[in-house]
Amino acid sequence: MNQLPPLRDTQTMNRLREFAFGDEDFAALRILVKRITGINLSDQKRELVYGRLARRLRALGLRTFAEYRELLAQDGGQETVQLCNAITTNLTAFFREPHHFEYLRTRLLEPLRAERARRRLRIWSGGCSTGEEAYSLAMTVLEAWPDARQWDVRILATDLDSDVLERARTGLYAADRLQNVGPRRLERFFSPVAVRNETHYEVVPELKALITFKQLNLMHTLPMRGPLQAIFCRNVVIYFDKDTQRELFARIERLQRPGDLLFLGHSETLFKVNDNYTLMGKTVYRRNG
């Protein structure tokens, strides 16, 4: 009978690694990441942390994780930004979870346009990554409101990772990133651009004009005034423990009025986190009155 190979202990793993990575290193980095970002790194994330931060040690010419931890403590926060960029996961796509955009169109945008009294729209994409979600929101708005230029429309897109924000601002995507866009949207909202002999697509200025990209740490005070008619906070709090989630949504709810919408990721919930929202559908919540 075949037997499973024995689990490798820390000493064995360190002999195989380029850099020694002990319990003290992981514990210190886990505490730092939790304090700065709110992300709770489980023991199962140990190898992920090593793999992503080993790149930083190589780039900085460091020999040990002890040296890296010392740098984090002394460099005034510059390397902390790179630490956060390395640890955060940025998986996204255009029109990911498409039922959310349909709900936004039918339950908020079309009724609001029919009123014709309030010509103000504020949407926040929290955890926007490389911009696909924010541009999907902008496309949804322009499709529902052909006269959007006559409205006061603002989409705020934020992320902790400064690197992905810079990519989001350019609005330039390889062809394989546009599988969920469809030919009509591709023709209307993107322009082909040659990049190293390959065709990429850049979002049109009409879309970019609706969006402001900003770096934001969700653990800090939220600077927005509100009210925000729709907030997309999807696939972000899955990395937070319950106490951190409660603190965050207590601040988020103050940015919305009764009836405003909150969208979470497919595996996220407000159950035992916040009672001031009512579940309306698949991870769609409405602010209570």
Secondary structure, 3 states (H helix, E strand, C coil): CCCCCCCCCHHHHHHHCCCCCCHHHHHHHHHHHHHHHCECCCHHHHHHHHHHHHHHHHHHCCCCHHHHHHHHHHCCCHHHHHHHHHHCCCCCCCCCCHHHHHHHHHHHHHHHHHHCCCCEEEEEEECCCCCHHHHHHHHHHHHHCCCHHHCEEEEEEEECCHHHHHHHHHCEEEHHHHCCCCHHHHHHHEEEEEECCEEEEEECHHHHCCEEEEECCCCCCCCCCCCCCEEEECCCHHHECHHHHHHHHHHHHCCCCCCCEEEECCCCCCCCCCCCEEEEECCEEEECC
